[in-house]
Amino acid sequence: MDKKYQIVRKAESGEIYNRQIAAVATVTLVTVGFVSLCAIFSKGNSQNYRYNINNSLPYAEQLENMLDINLDSDLEESVNKLQNISILIDEYQNNEGFLVRSHACESLAQNYSEIEKTSLEVLKKVIAGEHGGVASEYQIGYEKSDNSWIASNYAVGTITLTGEERSLAEAIGQFQNYQSVDFENLDIRGISQYVQACSQVLDNSIFLVTSKSEKFQYAKKP
């Protein structure tokens, strides 16, 4: 599949937009996708941030206990929305059985919109927590002229994203390539790439949430 960034513009629905619509319709993923993947795998332990099905606690609470942090209640809600996505990714990546993998991929395809919406929700909540403004009023965009990712809000202005925030924006931009894909016609390689895109968005979302919790030095649980 020829992967391209789609140009989408809605703020309330949380889609990525491009500020240079008149100048360029699409931006290739080769460079940006590589940067984003490096951001994930440089952490080294993405699997440790996945939901543990052998633990009955919600996803957010598992992370809090494992990392000795206290997540903001709004972010807890968003993290818990990703719990089932984490389970499905692990089902696909850690099983050889055809039926299990087929079910996992089909479910991930059906949950495309939820993955996109929740990951953008995470990104906007973190940005609003750091810079002010209402999270849902932020727009996230790619600036081709200097290869930057930005967040804009009428009340706050324009912010250049860095670190985990930039990595998550890149991951979501890459993930949006699957917005209009006919999943039934994907071959095995295409399916694996889609699951990897899901994994990339999930891991970057969780890394962002946990890194900001540590940075904000929330009160630790007794």
Solvent accessible surface area in square Angstrom, and as a share of the most:
residue,aa,sasa,rsa
1,M,103,0.46
2,D,114,0.59
3,K,46,0.19
4,K,70,0.30
5,Y,10,0.04
6,Q,51,0.23
7,I,30,0.15
8,V,20,0.12
9,R,128,0.47
10,K,132,0.56
11,A,27,0.21
12,E,131,0.59
13,S,61,0.39
14,G,6,0.05
15,E,30,0.13
16,I,7,0.04
17,Y,26,0.10
18,N,5,0.02
19,R,126,0.46
20,Q,52,0.23
21,I,75,0.38
22,A,112,0.87
23,A,79,0.61
24,V,28,0.16
25,A,73,0.56
26,T,61,0.36
27,V,17,0.10
28,T,77,0.45
29,L,11,0.05
30,V,125,0.72
31,T,86,0.50
32,V,5,0.03
33,G,7,0.06
34,F,135,0.56
35,V,62,0.36
36,S,0,0.00
37,L,56,0.28
38,C,59,0.35
39,A,28,0.22
40,I,1,0.01
41,F,122,0.51
42,S,92,0.59
43,K,88,0.37
44,G,60,0.57
45,N,80,0.41
46,S,16,0.10
47,Q,93,0.41
48,N,83,0.43
49,Y,43,0.16
50,R,18,0.07
51,Y,23,0.09
52,N,71,0.37
53,I,121,0.62
54,N,137,0.70
55,N,51,0.26
56,S,115,0.74
57,L,58,0.29
58,P,59,0.37
59,Y,1,0.00
60,A,2,0.02
61,E,61,0.28
62,Q,18,0.08
63,L,2,0.01
64,E,7,0.03
65,N,83,0.42
66,M,97,0.43
67,L,47,0.23
68,D,66,0.34
69,I,11,0.05
70,N,55,0.28
71,L,7,0.03
72,D,57,0.30
73,S,83,0.53
74,D,77,0.40
75,L,11,0.06
76,E,51,0.23
77,E,97,0.43
78,S,0,0.00
79,V,0,0.00
80,N,57,0.29
81,K,73,0.31
82,L,1,0.00
83,Q,47,0.21
84,N,79,0.41
85,I,3,0.01
86,S,0,0.00
87,I,40,0.20
88,L,6,0.03
89,I,0,0.00
90,D,26,0.14
91,E,51,0.23
92,Y,16,0.06
93,Q,68,0.30
94,N,101,0.52
95,N,53,0.27
96,E,166,0.74
97,G,37,0.36
98,F,152,0.63
99,L,144,0.72
100,V,63,0.36
101,R,62,0.22
102,S,44,0.29
103,H,106,0.47
104,A,0,0.00
105,C,12,0.07
106,E,103,0.46
107,S,17,0.11
108,L,0,0.00
109,A,19,0.15
110,Q,133,0.59
111,N,40,0.21
112,Y,18,0.07
113,S,76,0.49
114,E,64,0.29
115,I,1,0.00
116,E,15,0.07
117,K,120,0.51
118,T,1,0.01
119,S,0,0.00
120,L,2,0.01
121,E,38,0.17
122,V,0,0.00
123,L,0,0.00
124,K,10,0.04
125,K,44,0.19
126,V,3,0.02
127,I,0,0.00
128,A,15,0.12
129,G,59,0.57
130,E,52,0.23
131,H,79,0.35
132,G,32,0.31
133,G,41,0.39
134,V,84,0.48
135,A,25,0.20
136,S,52,0.34
137,E,88,0.40
138,Y,0,0.00
139,Q,54,0.24
140,I,0,0.00
141,G,0,0.00
142,Y,14,0.05
143,E,21,0.10
144,K,95,0.40
145,S,86,0.55
146,D,95,0.49
147,N,61,0.31
148,S,13,0.08
149,W,1,0.00
150,I,7,0.03
151,A,0,0.00
152,S,25,0.16
153,N,6,0.03
154,Y,235,0.89
155,A,88,0.68
156,V,57,0.33
157,G,32,0.30
158,T,81,0.47
159,I,25,0.13
160,T,83,0.48
161,L,1,0.01
162,T,94,0.55
163,G,52,0.50
164,E,41,0.19
165,E,11,0.05
166,R,48,0.17
167,S,12,0.07
168,L,0,0.00
169,A,0,0.00
170,E,1,0.00
171,A,1,0.01
172,I,0,0.00
173,G,1,0.01
174,Q,20,0.09
175,F,0,0.00
176,Q,2,0.01
177,N,11,0.05
178,Y,1,0.01
179,Q,61,0.27
180,S,97,0.62
181,V,32,0.19
182,D,77,0.40
183,F,47,0.20
184,E,164,0.73
185,N,121,0.62
186,L,30,0.15
187,D,95,0.49
188,I,123,0.63
189,R,163,0.60
190,G,7,0.07
191,I,35,0.18
192,S,45,0.29
193,Q,42,0.19
194,Y,0,0.00
195,V,1,0.01
196,Q,58,0.26
197,A,3,0.03
198,C,0,0.00
199,S,4,0.03
200,Q,2,0.01
201,V,0,0.00
202,L,1,0.01
203,D,4,0.02
204,N,4,0.02
205,S,0,0.00
206,I,2,0.01
207,F,8,0.03
208,L,0,0.00
209,V,0,0.00
210,T,6,0.04
211,S,31,0.20
212,K,25,0.11
213,S,2,0.02
214,E,96,0.43
215,K,130,0.55
216,F,72,0.30
217,Q,154,0.68
218,Y,68,0.26
219,A,82,0.63
220,K,137,0.58
221,K,83,0.35
222,P,178,1.12
